[in-house]
Amino acid sequence: MRDIDETLSRIDRGDYQVCTNCGGVIDEDRLLVNPTTTLCVECAGKLEDSPSQSADDEVPTAAELPPDLDGLDDAELSEYLMTLVQEDGQVDTEELVLHARNGVIFLEGAVPSEGEHQVLLNVLTDVAGVREIVDHLEVVRLAWEREDRSKAEAAQDVMPGTVPDQEPEGGTEDVVLSNEEGIPYEPPINPPPPPHRED
């Protein structure tokens, strides 16, 4: 039904015989055999030879959006959906590429796990109400541990009491150190007052 609706829309727009891949003319004999096709014979043949996509798996050119998203242009929709995924907080978006075109959402790049992949799809379909997703995401386990994603600068040593809200020397740092070294902790006889008190 979706393909038929899209075909009727293309007829109304006057581009029914235009190939969505190359812009050439789709032969009438091909349209008689497959009235909902959007590809000419040459482009369909190229897709059949491609291992990543078959001719039957044609990329949708447009899709309906829920009313609350319908007024957004492609850039606004892409930004809104990416923000929605980031606010959900369950998906690592560092290598995720999300962009919209005529209501169709294209996913590229990588996520660390299949679980995050499914969460992403659920956020887009169940929460945002997106109806068409072209999913080219890869699942790359532990992607954040790769060398090309490591911090450029090494961590620097921090002296006790130099970080805001950190305990000064003689505070909880001693407890941690004594636990690590297996030595029982003995509190100081005259501990210094907290930094915000003067007594």
Secondary structure, DSSP 8 states (H G I E B T S, - for coil): -HHHHHHHHHHHHT-TTB-TTT--B--HHHHHH-TT--S-HHHHHHHHH-SS--TTS---S-----TTTTT--HHHHHHHHHHHHHHH--S--TTEEEEEETTEEEEEEEES-HHHHHHHHHIIIIIS----EEE--EE-TTGGGSGGGS-SS------TT-STT---TTSHHHHHHHHHHT------SS----TT---
